Amino acid sequence: MQTIGLIGGMSFESSAVYYRLINEMVRERLGGLASADLLMHSVNFDEIVAMQRAGDWDAAANRLGDVALHLQIAGARCMLICTNTMHLIADEVASRISVPLIHIIDETAKSLKAAGRKRPLLLATRYTMEHGFYADRMKSLGIDVVVPEAADRTSVHDIIFNELCAGKVLDSSRDKLMQIIERERAKGADSIVLGCTEICLILDPKHLPLPGFDTTEIHARAAVEFALGDESVEEIAAA
């Protein structure tokens, strides 16, 4: 089993989900009391959020790049940034290490294409929905994502940062998200990408009006497949 490196803490609420999912998947594959061989460095999210708000992505890249390098030195044989938003600097982080960085957007695009979905609604932080890095990379992989209208983007962003990242899961916010989904379905969205690793805390992809794709689960599964020797995932991670 290869050692998985997790850059976590953004937020720790979703990092805990990664830890649980990866270990559950390894136990499911290997049986008995098997669990994952992994290393996690959980950063102080408040420091990262300050960099995001200031638009200081270079500082964020340096911080996460240092973390990735330390995890590699400690024995990690692949790397995951346990958040969608910080994939804005994924290339910079990957340049600091010599082990594969398993990219959450690439793995999600792979799942969408396998399901025949081409126009997913992206629910995520404002940075992920508006900065272009997510949509551009998806488009290069044959997927045209759509995002909610401006007011709805603000609602989704606030639910993530003010509630989910603080461990609050409110029925009223779930209702808001479902209303946003219905509005975008009427405009032609054919699926839903839970494009923030906390959104799985409030929306179950199995109970949505369109096929749902949970990026946290997809990313975790890709890590397990790499760790247990799935060659196709190794090729994607190394690309």
N, C-alpha and C positions, 0 to 999 in steps of 0.2 A: 504494500500500500504506500503510495506517495503521500508526503506531508503537504497539506493544504495550508496556504498562508492567507489569513483574513485581515484586511485593513478595515477595522470596525469602529463603532462608536458614533456613527453618523446616520441615525441616532442609535443609542444602545438598545432602544426598543426593537428595531429591526435586526440589529446584530444578534440579539438573543434568538430571533426567529431563524436566522442563518445557522446558528449553532445547533439548534434543535433539529431543523430539517436535515442538515448534513449528517448528523449522527443517526437519525431515524432511517435515512436512506441507506447508510452503510450497514446498519443492523438488518434492514430488509434484504439487502443483497447477500450478506455473508452469514446471517443467522446468529443464533446464540446471543452472547453478550458482546458481540462485535460493536466497536464504535470507531469514529474517525480519528486518524492521526492528523491533528491540525494545530496551528499556532495562530493566535489572534492578538493583534495590537489594537486596543481600543483607545482612540484619541479623545481629547476633550472637545466635544462637539461645539461648545460655546466659542472656542477659539476659531474653529473652522467657519462657523456661521458669521463671525465678524469679518473674516476674509471674503466670504461670499458677498456680504452686504457692501463691502468696500470695493468689490470688483477686483480684488487683489488675487487673481488666479495664479500668478507666478509664485506668490508666497505659499498658496495652498499646494501647488505642485511640488515645491521644495519640501514642504512638511510631509506630504504623503509619499514622496519619493524616498525620503529618509527612512520612513517607516517600512516601505517595501524592501529597501536594501537590508535593513536590520532583520526583517523576517527571512529573507533569503539566506543571510549569513547564519541565522539560527537553524536553518534546515528546510525551509519551505521550498517545494519543488514546483509550485504554481502559485499564482497570486490572484486574489479577488479584492476589488474595491467594493465594499458592501453598501453601495448606494448608487443610484442612477445619476444623480446630479454631478457627483465628482468624476464621472466618466468624461466630463468636459475637459479634464486634464489627464485622461487615461494614457494618451500617447507619451506625455512627459514623464509620467510615473513609470511606464513600461521601459522607457529609455534608460532608467537608472538600474535596471535589473537584467539578468541574463536568463531567468526562468520565464515561462509563458504567463502573460496576464490574460486571464479569461474574461473576455469583454461582454458585459451584460447586454449591450445593444445587439451585438452579433448573434448571441445565443437566442435572444428574443425574436430577432428576424428569422432565424432558422425555424423556430417553432411556428411563427405566423405562416411562413411559406409552406411548411409541411401540412398545415391545416387549410391551405388555399385562401388565406385572408390577405387582402391587399390594401385595405383602407381602414386601419385601426384608429380608434379614438385614444389619444394619449392623455392620461390623467397623471399629473406629476407636479413637482414644484415649478414655480414661475421660471426659474433658471433653466430647467430641463425643457419646458414647453416653449420658451421664448428665445433662447440663445442660439438655436439653429443647429447645434452640434448633434442633437439626437435625430431630428428630422433629416438632416443632410446625410448622416451615416445610414439611416434606414433607407433613404432614397437610393443610395449607392448599392444597397442590397436588394433593391426591387420592391420596397414597401413605401407607400405614400401615407404618412401619418397625418391625422387631423387633430387640431386642438380646439378646446372650447372657446367661446367668445370671451372678450377681455374681462367682463365682470365675473364670469364663471371661472376663469383662470385664477382670479384673485381669491374666490371662494375656496377653490381646491388648495391653493397655496396656503391659505390661512388655516384650513383644517389640518393640513400636514404639520405645519410648524407650531401652531398654537395649541393643538389638541393631540394628535397622534404621537408626535415626538415627545410630548409630555405625559404619555400614558393615558390620555383621555379618549375614550371611544363613545361618541354620542349618537343616539338614534336620530336626532334631528339633523346631524351632519350627514349621516348615511342617507337620509331622505333627500338632502340637497344634492348629493352625488348622483343618486338615482335619477333625479329630475334632469340633471345635466346630461346624463347618458341618454335619456329619452329624447332630449332636444337634438342631440347629435346623431342619434339613430335616424331621426326623421330627415336629417340632411344627407344621409347616405353612409355613415360609418358602418362597417361590417363586423367589427370586433372591438374589444376594449383591452388596452395595455395598461395594467396597473404599474405605471412607470415611476413609481416611488416605492422604495422597499418597505415603507410603513403602511401603504394603502391596503395591503392584505390583512391588516388588523381590523379594518372596518368593512371591506367588501370581500365577499367570497366569490371567486370567479365561477363557481358552479351555480350560483344563484343570481345571475345577471341576465338582462334581456338580450344580450349578444354574447357570443363566445368570449370568455375572459382569459387573459394571459398574465399570470402573476410573475413578474420579473424576479422576485425574490426566490420563488420555487424553481424557476427555470435556471437561474444562476447557480443555486445550490446544487441542483442535479448535474449541471455541467461539471462542477468541481468534483463531485463524487465519481462521475464517469472518468474524468481525467485520473483521479487518484487510484482508481481500480483498473486502469489500463485500457480504456476505450480509445483506440487509435484515432478515430475520426475526430474526437474532441481534442486530442493532442495536436492534430494537424491544424484545427481551427485556432486553437490557442496560440500556436507558434506562428500563425500567418501574420 
